[in-house]
Amino acid sequence: IGKLTGVTVTLHQSRHNQKDKSHWHYAKEISGGGLFLDVGCHMLDLVEFFVGKIENPTGRAFLSINDQRVEDNVRGFWDHTLIEPDSGACRRIGGSCVFNFTSGGPRRDELEIVGTQGSLTISCFDAQPAQLKLDTAETVIELPGDHPDTVQQPMIQLVTQDILAKQRQRVERVPVDTDNINAADDEAQLDPNVFLCSGGSAARTSVAMDRLLGRETWHDDYIIESSPNC
């Protein structure tokens, strides 16, 4: 798709039609905020994976329908610093997001990466094939792919084997290198070096979400509410 020039994240869902708002998604004291914190993190993780670190994120959170205690709309933008592979020169592009959980229109689940020669659109939650659009969208190539059998299992297994390895180190007083586990020792072991996500990327996404909500900490009063006296 040529040189990257921008990235846009869009998620439209009609969660306002749910009658029961007692779920933990709507309890800030448990979840830290609204649905954005539960689902937005996955889309922002993909942004970092495909484009690079999210820098200088800023945004606002809105409660557009007063039927819950947490935000139902989040809108924001950020920067990316790209390094040209040939010259090593730095180049900056922008990213933006719209998370609307009160949409009565069509459901949208899109991460769009735009370049000088085309664009790539993928979904995060829906089973839609990725679309590669070239020549100002005159050429559209669909890239179908099956969802993995499991999503969380590798992460849970890595955490579990790390805990067990440290317990063995403490009980048996033997050194265990948890970053270089030899799969030959146990065929069920996973090698952490083959996975591309990390605690560092998760921490960056967590900070980015707070900034996109327009807050510094969970305790901040960050939601822009509707008022009868506008």
Disulfide bonds with the S-S distance in Angstrom:
none
